[in-house]
């Protein structure tokens, strides 16, 4: 970890279904979690008021929801996992 940002903002590997939108959302979700962790630490240490912490986390949550919607995550829940043309419902 020579790079300071790797230390401060570690990223975990993605093990889910490999699609570009899933990987982008996963990166955004990890960033959200890291930033919430920092806000909680600042509030716990008395550097940030509970109201300010709540407002910041709420803003981050809205941003994450907006990203999810823009990426189309979860909009096609009944889409087959494997699109090889074998549709069991077509018979």
matplotlib code that plots the C-alpha trace (Angstrom):
import matplotlib.pyplot as plt

x = [0.0, 2.3, -0.5, -2.2, -5.6, -5.3, -4.9, -7.6, -10.1, -9.5, -11.6, -12.7, -12.9, -16.3, -17.6, -21.1, -22.4, -19.9, -21.8, -20.5, -23.4, -23.0, -19.4, -19.9, -22.7, -20.5, -17.7, -20.2, -21.6, -18.1, -17.4, -20.8, -19.9, -16.4, -17.8, -20.5, -17.8, -15.8, -18.9, -19.7, -16.1, -16.3, -19.6, -18.4, -15.3, -17.3, -16.0, -19.4, -22.9, -25.4, -27.7, -24.8, -23.9, -27.5, -27.8, -24.5, -25.5, -28.9, -27.3, -25.0, -27.9, -29.9, -26.8, -26.5, -30.2, -29.9, -26.9, -28.8, -31.7, -29.4, -27.6, -30.9, -30.0, -33.0, -35.3, -35.6, -36.0, -37.4, -34.7, -33.1, -29.6, -28.2, -29.2, -28.3, -31.7, -33.0, -36.2, -38.0, -41.2, -41.3, -42.7]
y = [0.0, 2.7, 4.9, 6.9, 6.6, 2.8, 2.9, 5.4, 4.1, 0.3, -1.6, -5.2, -7.6, -8.0, -11.6, -11.0, -11.3, -9.5, -6.8, -3.2, -1.7, -4.1, -3.4, 0.4, 0.1, -2.0, 0.6, 3.3, 1.2, 0.7, 4.4, 5.1, 2.7, 4.2, 7.8, 6.8, 5.2, 8.5, 10.5, 8.2, 8.5, 12.3, 12.4, 9.9, 12.0, 15.1, 16.8, 16.7, 17.3, 14.4, 16.6, 17.4, 13.7, 12.7, 15.3, 14.2, 10.5, 11.2, 13.1, 10.2, 7.8, 9.9, 10.0, 6.2, 5.7, 8.0, 6.0, 2.7, 4.1, 5.5, 2.2, 0.2, -2.1, -4.2, -2.9, -6.3, -8.7, -11.5, -11.3, -14.7, -14.9, -16.6, -15.2, -18.0, -18.2, -21.0, -19.6, -22.2, -20.1, -20.0, -23.6]
z = [0.0, -1.2, -2.3, 0.4, -1.3, -1.3, 2.4, 3.1, 0.5, 0.3, -2.3, -2.0, -4.9, -6.6, -6.6, -8.0, -11.5, -13.8, -15.6, -16.0, -14.2, -11.3, -10.9, -11.1, -8.5, -6.2, -6.4, -5.5, -2.7, -1.2, -1.4, 0.3, 3.1, 3.6, 3.7, 6.2, 8.3, 8.3, 9.1, 12.0, 13.3, 13.2, 15.0, 17.6, 18.2, 18.6, 15.5, 13.8, 15.3, 15.1, 12.9, 10.4, 10.4, 9.6, 6.8, 5.2, 5.4, 4.0, 1.1, 0.4, 0.5, -2.0, -4.3, -4.1, -4.8, -7.9, -9.1, -8.7, -10.7, -13.5, -13.8, -13.9, -11.0, -10.1, -12.8, -14.5, -11.6, -13.8, -16.5, -16.9, -15.5, -18.6, -21.9, -24.3, -26.0, -23.9, -22.4, -20.3, -20.3, -24.1, -24.5]

ax = plt.figure().add_subplot(projection="3d")
ax.plot(x, y, z, "-o")
ax.set_aspect("equal")
plt.show()
